[in-house]
């Protein structure tokens, strides 16, 4: 197994977060308000309010940054564990 490079992992997790956020918004627009996760998104994403274009863009940027941050934290931990237990 090879050590991970932080750049592609950060980009991949950031894009994954953005895709999941967009999927949640689309789902929320298609189902009745009782069934979607608008309260959860509003609680987790600072400044996000259901739903305007500006709020959507803010949520998209925030989820991308959350995913990129997860990659930034995960890669050194993974590489450390890989070296330690190889």
PEDAHU-V106772 format. One record per residue. N is the residue number from 1. RES is the residue in one letter. SS is DSSP state (hx for helix, st for strand, lp for the rest). PHI is phi in radians with two decimals (999 if undefined). BURIAL is b if it has 9 or more other C-alpha atoms within 8 Angstrom, else e. Layout:
{{N | RES | SS | PHI | BURIAL} {N | RES | SS | PHI | BURIAL}}
//
This chain:
{{1 | X | lp | 999 | e} {2 | X | lp | -1.87 | e} {3 | X | lp | -1.10 | e} {4 | X | lp | -1.46 | e} {5 | X | lp | -1.62 | e} {6 | X | hx | -1.21 | b} {7 | X | hx | -1.12 | e} {8 | X | hx | -1.16 | e} {9 | X | hx | -1.18 | b} {10 | X | hx | -1.08 | b} {11 | X | hx | -1.11 | b} {12 | X | hx | -1.10 | b} {13 | X | hx | -1.23 | b} {14 | X | hx | -1.11 | b} {15 | X | hx | -1.15 | b} {16 | X | hx | -1.04 | b} {17 | X | hx | -1.06 | b} {18 | X | hx | -1.13 | b} {19 | X | hx | -1.16 | e} {20 | X | hx | -1.13 | e} {21 | X | hx | -1.05 | b} {22 | X | hx | -1.07 | b} {23 | X | hx | -1.08 | e} {24 | X | hx | -1.12 | b} {25 | X | hx | -1.16 | e} {26 | X | hx | -1.07 | e} {27 | X | hx | -1.04 | b} {28 | X | hx | -1.12 | b} {29 | X | hx | -1.37 | e} {30 | X | hx | -1.65 | e} {31 | X | lp | -1.94 | e} {32 | X | lp | -1.08 | e} {33 | X | hx | -0.98 | e} {34 | X | hx | -1.19 | e} {35 | X | hx | -1.71 | e} {36 | X | lp | -1.84 | b} {37 | X | lp | -1.74 | e} {38 | X | hx | -0.99 | e} {39 | X | hx | -1.08 | e} {40 | X | hx | -1.15 | e} {41 | X | hx | -1.07 | b} {42 | X | hx | -1.16 | b} {43 | X | hx | -1.33 | e} {44 | X | hx | -1.55 | e} {45 | X | lp | -1.86 | b} {46 | X | lp | -1.05 | e} {47 | X | lp | 1.51 | e} {48 | X | lp | -1.41 | b} {49 | X | lp | -2.25 | e} {50 | X | lp | -1.28 | e} {51 | X | lp | -2.40 | e} {52 | X | lp | -2.31 | e} {53 | X | hx | -1.08 | e} {54 | X | hx | -1.08 | e} {55 | X | hx | -1.18 | b} {56 | X | hx | -1.08 | b} {57 | X | hx | -1.10 | e} {58 | X | hx | -1.04 | b} {59 | X | hx | -1.09 | b} {60 | X | hx | -1.12 | b} {61 | X | hx | -1.13 | b} {62 | X | hx | -1.10 | b} {63 | X | hx | -1.19 | b} {64 | X | hx | -1.06 | b} {65 | X | hx | -1.17 | b} {66 | X | hx | -1.06 | b} {67 | X | hx | -1.13 | b} {68 | X | hx | -1.11 | b} {69 | X | hx | -1.11 | b} {70 | X | hx | -1.04 | b} {71 | X | hx | -1.14 | b} {72 | X | hx | -1.11 | b} {73 | X | hx | -1.42 | e} {74 | X | hx | -1.21 | e} {75 | X | hx | -1.04 | b} {76 | X | hx | -1.11 | b} {77 | X | hx | -1.13 | e} {78 | X | hx | -1.08 | b} {79 | X | hx | -1.11 | b} {80 | X | hx | -1.08 | e} {81 | X | hx | -1.12 | e} {82 | X | hx | -1.10 | b} {83 | X | hx | -1.18 | e} {84 | X | hx | -1.19 | e} {85 | X | hx | -1.88 | e} {86 | X | lp | -1.24 | e}}
//
